């Protein structure tokens, strides 16, 4: 009996091991995508939470950061791991300028004003890049991280995405600490809760808004700065990321940084599992379906208050 | 109003009238104009292909309108049509979206009053846009869209130059048989990855039909959302099923992402063959560098076909001035052919009556030194029955001609199976 039984047992175990590894691989892919989504979403979340402004140009900010990193790499040979700082700084400035020149005039107006203004900005940025850089796809080759992978048995962990994930956790952690444990952060929270009361307490809310728009930009700038390592840069690249960031923020709860992190991870994992176990074409359907379900039952999002 | 301001007003009025007269002057002199509308995705995810197609149309129009003794293409030396008519282009951007393409077709026909339309790269846009032209009884020349459904509608005013995905699917299956025979490849199973659009679904449907009929088994079928943020689940699905051969209908940046994701997942099929899409885009091939190597696909043109198509060089020289040095690819060259065939038909009809030109298009065979077929002839429904493409393999960044054997590069040898990523 045993002589006949053991091969079957073995093959079943092999099948199980194989499927366990597949599950883990799908999970790893999902978590790594999720961390990237969370980093992109963190910036949007901050702006939204403090100012009640939806920055419709968020995806385009990401695209601009990718171009900054790409051009630094292509023209000056700077690796994205270094130019991530320049991309972050550039989009910080872009955020500050956006606030100073556009968003400032929409604060206190109906929410649609800021939405339409930033939508216009998104069109402007996208078409500027299309005009200046052409619609061609640009891939940065020979980067430090390149296509490196780490093999853990049968599991494959892509190093560029892993590093992006670690950077995402660091940046999100820093922003969380900044908001919750510094005088600046308390001022931000006060401004978010009641702008007029915060002004009466001597907080320069105008400056808070300016910096928040800048920091929100820097978050997405850092995400975009690292991405040319593994994703082609072109003027349309930010669109879907912008939409997913919006979903992460709404699902996580407006203004909640841990919410954005959790929602980003959830979106990544759901996308990955739905894509593999249902059908690849359903991966975004599952994500948007989950979003609808969450906002139907918890209108303020998972971590909203 | 005092006298001084009256005088100023008078001067402004005179200047305005003068400007109007000056502007009207050349227009009056250029009345012999054939207005043709183009609809391409000039923005959006496949804008680089769309802009190249538009540049190809402009190149062909420049050749037809001017006198180019060095260009060995019909009508290049005449300088205009029907004894002095010049083609004037009116461009529109579909953004790759069917609804916008259709609206632009309506605008071009009804408001701009164009005589014919050329477009639209995306099969999903060419479909509705050509229906608008059909209703208006205007000619629609379609260069590159490959969905075979387009010419199955039996429209009267629609003419398509490129080979269909049905033709290409049949050719791909022949390549598999050829590999099985010559290389002992033992290919049995097929996977298909395609964008979830009219083009992708059409190509996948034809691929399944052709493969099943030839006794191959389609083990995995992966549609994906164009412009996806990642293709991890798609490639993971393919890797798990591990088909011997992979058919791809993947456009633009998605193609680059697919190749990169395959590399990260450390998986390649034994062979991968792609429809006229990201594979044959010279920019993508250059950007991907060595990673693009050993993939196969169909091309209607690449600069490596120069010996087969000697007439292209002079045309390509003009084309490159419009694309910052990027050469023709299989899609853009079809749009240039569309213009030259239409111009020949107008000339042969001797009239701008669309009915007469359509009759010529249906009944004649046209010389086409820019096409691999050498001739263009349309069947009922508008398909160019002389259209075909060559199956190539990228080796060290060059498209090597492999199939059909009579057009193959004598020095090129197919690399089979594809080398694993860690052994390249």
Interface residues (C-beta under 8 A of the other chain):
Chain A: X22 X25 X26 X29 X30 X33 X37 X126 X127 X130 X134 X135 X136 X137 X138 X139 X141 X147 X149 X156 X158 X230 X231 X232 X234 X235 X236 X237 X239 X240 X241 X244 X271 X272 X274 X275 X276 X279 X280 X281 X283 X284
Chain B: X43 X44 X45 X47 X48 X50 X51 X196 X222 X223 X224 X225 X227 X228 X229 X230 X231 X232 X233 X234 X236 X237 X240 X252 X253 X256 X257 X260 X263 X264 X265 X266 X283 X284 X287 X288 X289 X291 X324 X421
